[in-house]
Amino acid sequence: MPVQCLEVPTEQGEEVRLKLLELGALAPYRIESDRGLLFLPISDVEQVSELLDRYRTVPRDPDPLPVKERYDHISYDVIGEIAVVRPSEDLDAEEAASSILSRHGKVRTVALDHGVKGEHRIRDLEVIAGPDDLTTVHRENGLRLSIDLGRCFYSPRLATERERIAGLVQDEETVVDMFCGVGPFALLIARRPAVSVTAIDSNLSCIEHLQRNISLNKVENIDLAEGDARQIGEALAGNGVVADRILMNHPHHAHEFLDVAMRLAGDEAVIHLYSMVGPEDGPHIIDMIERTARDSSHKVSEIGEHVVRSYSPGIDNICFDVILKR
Ligand SMILES: C[S@@+](CC[C@H](N)C(=O)[O-])C[C@H]1O[C@@H](n2cnc3c(N)ncnc32)[C@H](O)[C@@H]1O
C-alpha cells in the first residue's frame, strides 16, 4: 500500500524530520531522496496539517525500516527510570518497549501515554514493560526531582522554559508559583538564595513530592501551600504578600486566575501566563490581560510572547510575559 510522504527540499529535510518526530508523525519507513528532494514518510496527514501549506504530500512505496531502527522514530520521553511513549497507529507496544529497554540501560519501566487528564493534569499511563511503579527521580537543570507520574503532572519538555524563567529572576524577588506541580520552576528559582518563593498546588501528591525535592536539592527558601490557587492567592494578598513575579503554568486554565495574580502583583511585577493559543486566540488573550490589569489598577507596560512548544497542529503553548506597573 502506498505511504503518504512529505516532499521536502533536501536542505530543509532535517528541520522537517525533527518537526515530524516532535509531532509523533514520522512513519517507520526509509526516507527516499530524488533530485534534490527528500520524501519523509508520515503516519497521519492530519497530524502534519501545519506543514501542508509549505510542502505537498505524495504517495510512494518506501521500504519499511528494519525492526531495530523502527523505534528510533517513535516519540517518547525518558523521565528518570521510566520511558513514556506516545502511542501511534502503527506502534507495536511490545517491540517499542524492548527497543527502548535495549537502548536505555537505566530505563526499567515503559509506559504508554494516553494523555493528561483532569484538574491535576495527571497522565493516564499504561505500563507495557517492567515494574508497575511510576515513581522515579529525574534530573533536570541540575535538580533532582522525585515524581510519581501516576499522581503528579510532570513534563521534561518544559526544561528549557524553566531555565529561561529562572534566568530572569533577580535577587530579593518575591515569587509566587501558582501551579507548582512537583516544583521544577520553584526549585530552580529558589536555588538563588536571596529569593523567596511561595509554591501552590491543589494536588497533595505534588506538594508532598515538592517537600521531598526541597530536601533532595537542599533548597530552603520555598513556602508550600496545598489548595486552590484562587483561595490561597487571595489569602496571601489579604495577608499583605506582594509578589514581584508570578508564574501561572497551567496552560488550559491559568487565565481564569489572572485576577488573583493581579491582586498579588506589586507596583512593578511580572506575570508569566501560559496558554494554549490557536491562530485566532492571541488578540483575545492580550485583550483579557489588559482588561484584568485595568480592573486591578495596574498598567501593562509590555507583553512579550514566547512560544514554548507546539502543542498540537495549529496550537502552541505560549508564555505571555506580562510586565505590570502601577
Ligand atoms: C500543567 S501542571 C504544571 C506543573 C508545574 N508548573 C510543572 O511545570 O511541572 C498544572 C498544575 O496545576 C495544578 N492545579 C490545577 N488546578 C489548580 C488550582 N485550582 N489551584 C492550584 N493548583 C492547581 C495541578 O495539580 C498541576 O500540578
The ligand as a Tripos MOL2 file, in Angstrom:
@<TRIPOS>MOLECULE
LIG
   27    29     1     0     0
SMALL
NO_CHARGES

@<TRIPOS>ATOM
      1 C1          0.4290   21.8830   33.8420 C.3       1 LIG1
      2 S1          0.7180   21.4780   35.5230 S.3       1 LIG1
      3 C2          2.1990   22.4310   35.8130 C.3       1 LIG1
      4 C3          3.0300   21.9760   36.9570 C.3       1 LIG1
      5 C4          4.3970   22.6160   37.0760 C.3       1 LIG1
      6 N1          4.3550   24.0520   36.9310 N.3       1 LIG1
      7 C5          5.4020   21.9990   36.1210 C.2       1 LIG1
      8 O1          5.9650   22.7260   35.2930 O.co2     1 LIG1
      9 O2          5.6370   20.7860   36.2170 O.co2     1 LIG1
     10 C6         -0.5420   22.3750   36.3540 C.3       1 LIG1
     11 C7         -0.5960   22.1370   37.8550 C.3       1 LIG1
     12 O3         -1.6610   22.9350   38.3990 O.3       1 LIG1
     13 C8         -2.2790   22.2270   39.4430 C.3       1 LIG1
     14 N2         -3.6170   22.7950   39.6210 N.ar      1 LIG1
     15 C9         -4.7320   22.5880   38.8640 C.ar      1 LIG1
     16 N3         -5.7520   23.3410   39.3180 N.ar      1 LIG1
     17 C10        -5.2840   24.0430   40.3750 C.ar      1 LIG1
     18 C11        -5.8570   25.0020   41.2450 C.ar      1 LIG1
     19 N4         -7.1350   25.3790   41.1330 N.pl3     1 LIG1
     20 N5         -5.0910   25.5230   42.2220 N.ar      1 LIG1
     21 C12        -3.7960   25.1390   42.3600 C.ar      1 LIG1
     22 N6         -3.1950   24.2270   41.5700 N.ar      1 LIG1
     23 C13        -3.9220   23.6960   40.5800 C.ar      1 LIG1
     24 C14        -2.2490   20.7720   39.0040 C.3       1 LIG1
     25 O4         -2.3360   19.8960   40.1010 O.3       1 LIG1
     26 C15        -0.8790   20.6950   38.2710 C.3       1 LIG1
     27 O5          0.1220   20.2400   39.1420 O.3       1 LIG1
@<TRIPOS>BOND
     1     1     2 1
     2     2     3 1
     3     2    10 1
     4     3     4 1
     5     4     5 1
     6     5     6 1
     7     5     7 1
     8     7     8 2
     9     7     9 1
    10    10    11 1
    11    11    12 1
    12    11    26 1
    13    12    13 1
    14    13    14 1
    15    13    24 1
    16    14    15 ar
    17    14    23 ar
    18    15    16 ar
    19    16    17 ar
    20    17    18 ar
    21    17    23 ar
    22    18    19 1
    23    18    20 ar
    24    20    21 ar
    25    21    22 ar
    26    22    23 ar
    27    24    25 1
    28    24    26 1
    29    26    27 1
@<TRIPOS>SUBSTRUCTURE
     1 LIG1         1 GROUP 0 **** ****
